[in-house]
Amino acid sequence: MKGSKLEPSARAATFRSFIVMDVLERAAELERGGARVIHLEVGEPDFVTPQCVLEAARRALREGKTHYTHSLGLMELREAISSHYRSRYGVSFSPEQVVVTAGTSPALLLLFAALLEPGDEVIHSDPHYPCYPNIVRFCGGHSVPVAVAEEDGFQYAPEKVASALSPRTKAIVVNSPCNPTGAVLSVERMEAIAALGVPVVSDEIYHGLVYGERERSILEFTTNAFVLNGFSKAYAMTGWRLGYLVAPQPFVRPIQKMQQNFFISAPAPAQYAAIAALTEGWAEVERMREIYDERRRFMIRRLRELGFGVASEPRGAFYVLANARRFSHDSYRLAFELLEKAHVGVAPGVDFGANAEGYLRFSYANSIENIAEGLDRIGRYLKQRERPR
Ligand code: PMP
């Protein structure tokens, strides 16, 4: 009998990598060789997880809460999520609509798997978080990028979103504050997008990290929406792997069935920790937010001094998407060049969409000292690179 050839499926083989992770992995190689790399590429808080969260996790471990939980998550956590949205945004949904997941990333996968038929379209901005189109395609959908312009604060222009609609449009992704641009969508534009009548998938993972006006939840504008959120960013909990999805009721059971099969449940100790994050962690979030804000202002100023373009100042998350076209139009090459020659990790714009080519994303989730050192190194390297040989 002739066996089939042992090779990865086309689905797996054509799946795109997350380029920033490639930068990180090359940086780790350089570090193994003795280099001291400054990391401005990763989207990961440098803060220790708040003490009240650590204490709640220790308590859970001491009490032996180390087993599977309900597939939708602990009811106490789902209630805390619902109360959090009620008190922060004045919106209400039932804890029964909340699905707790092992990070926001699995929530994205479960959501698009539950939403898309083959050929359905999902609109997202360009630049965008790299995983949106990758997951949409994996689930059989088509991603439809809508360019957002630096001169327009990298915000969705609702009329451009409207003209990208088709009979196959299943959802519009909103990510405010946005990774990689740091843009916060204005109330008027959020209203206009909600008014298009298409379900909105709102990735609210950077909520809590806004420098200026309060961020808004999509649920303040429409109930025709899915909310994704998680504990990685605002609570400095990337490694705990905890997030959640708020879905219209008819989607909960189908998503629950996938969760049962794919993941069983989110990790139990992390769920107990997350209850403390929501109920006791806000003062700590506020403290970290103030420090990020200081770093943000420092980074914008230094980048401009070095000749990078920051036409629209980021007002949320912890990233600056800076125009690097003065130095190169090939962001992938420039990012790896800065890593190899100056030992500074940055994320190439092209990872975030064709419209971000020629840009670099700098993360300020690092100490002022490291940001200063990293940008000084880049400055010295670029100066020497410009010198005629
Ligand atoms: N959405 C956005 C916009 C992100 O930046 C990230 C993390 N980089 C995620 C989702 C996923 O986060 P996690 O799985 O850690 O919750």
Boltz pocket constraint, residues with backbone or C-beta under 6 A from the ligand:
constraints:
  - pocket:
      binder: B
      contacts: [[A, 43], [A, 102], [A, 103], [A, 104], [A, 105], [A, 106], [A, 129], [A, 175], [A, 177], [A, 179], [A, 203], [A, 205], [A, 229], [A, 230], [A, 231], [A, 232], [A, 238], [A, 242], [A, 243]]
      max_distance: 6.0
